[in-house]
């Protein structure tokens, strides 16, 4: 509700907010992104500077508003994958994006020297398919810091 109300005000006229906290609130509640409009660039740029130095999101009086402390998450995986730590053959750990569901892979992943412990051979319609979790390299985020902002019960993650 708060996002919808703030967005309605945002699109109806230039941000009437007189203080920085309310400007930030209006800009981050914009579905098009916090810096879609030129009027939002200065307050959001200032917000990012404050968050990078360990500060918090400013408040806006009279609004049901809260935010998390800044957090750091440097890697991201595609939808359908989770960031996972795996032990390498040499005993060192590495990060990988592991699919949340098994995917069809080469048959040798189910048999022989290439067999995977997590692979399953599935028979369907007279055909055999090897199903296993797939792994891809995580992407490094350009903006690895974030805060979760809740406005009247609706939460939005802001990356910076």
N, C-alpha and C positions, 0 to 999 in steps of 0.2 A: 504494500500500500504506500509506504513512504517513498519508494522509488518511483511509483507511478505518479504520486502527487508532485514530487520534486521534478520529474520529467515533464509533467504538464506545465509547471511554472517555467521550466527551462525553455521549452519550445514556444511558449506563448509570448515571451518578451525577454529582453536581455536580463541576465541574472540580477535580481533586485537585492541580493545579499549585500549587506554593508560590511560584514566582517569576513575575514579570511576563512574561518571555519565553515560558514554557510556557503561561501563560494565553492570551497572544496566539495562539500556535500552535494551541491547541485551538479557540479561537473562529473563527479564519480558515479552519480546515479544516471547519467546519460547513457542510454543503450548503444549509442554510436561510438562510445569510448570517451574517456575523460578529457581528451584534448582535441575532440572533433571541431570545436568552435574556438576561434582565436581568443575570445574573452577568457577561456579556460586555461590557456597555455601558461600565463604567469602564475596563477595560484597552484596549478598542478606541478609545475616545475619547482616551485618553492616547496611543495609537499614532498616531492621526491628527494630534494636536498635534505629536508628535515629527517625523513625516514632513513636515508643513508647514514646519517650521523647518529642514529639510535633514538631519535625522537618519535613521537606518536602522532596519530591522526588528530587534527584539532576537532573540537566539539562545536556544535551549533545549538544554541539554546532553544529549547522547546521541541526538539526532535528526538524520537526514540532511536538512539544512535550508540553504537559501541564498535570498538575495533580491537584486533589482536595486536600483540607486540610484533614488530618486524621479524620475519623469518627468512631463512635462506634455503633454497632448493635449486642447486646448480644444474641438475639434469632433468630432462623430460623424455618420456616415451610416447610413442604413437598411441592413439585410442586402441583399446584391446590388449594392451601390454602393461606390465607393472615393472618398476625398477627393482631389481633383485641383485643381491650380492652372491656371487658364486666362488667356490674355491677352485683355483686353477690347478693344473697338473703339478706345478712346482711348489704348491702349498700357499701361493700368494692369492689374495682375494681380488676380484675385479667386479665391476658393475656391468649388468646387462639388462636389456629390456626383454622380459619373458612373456610370451603370449599367455593370456588368462585361460584360453581353451586350446586343446590340441588341434593342430593343423595337419593337413596331409603333407608328408615328407617322402623322400626317396625310400624305397623298400629296404635298402641295405641298412637303414637306421633301425629296422626291426630284426635283422638277421646278421649273423656273421660278426666279423671283427669290428664293424662300424656300429654295432647295435647300441642303442641308448637304453639306459635303465628305465626311462619314463615312457618310451615308445610302446604303442599297442597296435597289434595287427587286427584290423577290423575287416570282416567279410560282409559284403552287402551286394545283393543282386548278382551273385556269382563272381564278383570281383574282390580282390584283396587290396586293401589300402593300409599303409603305415601311417599312424597318427602320432604326433609328438608335439611337445611344446617347442616353439621356435624362439630363437634369440637374435636380437639385433643390438647394435651399438646405441647407447643413449645419445641424445642430442644435448649439446651444451646450450643452456638458455642465454640469450642476450641480456635479459633482465632477470637475474636469479633471486632477487629479494621480493617478498610480498607481504601484504597484510590482508586479513579478512575483515571486511567492513560489514556490519549488520545495521540495517536501517529498518525499523519497524518489523523485525523478524525475518527480513530477506537479506541473505548474505551474498556478498560479491567479493571475489579475490582480485586484488590490484597488484600487478607486477611492476617492479621498478628496478 
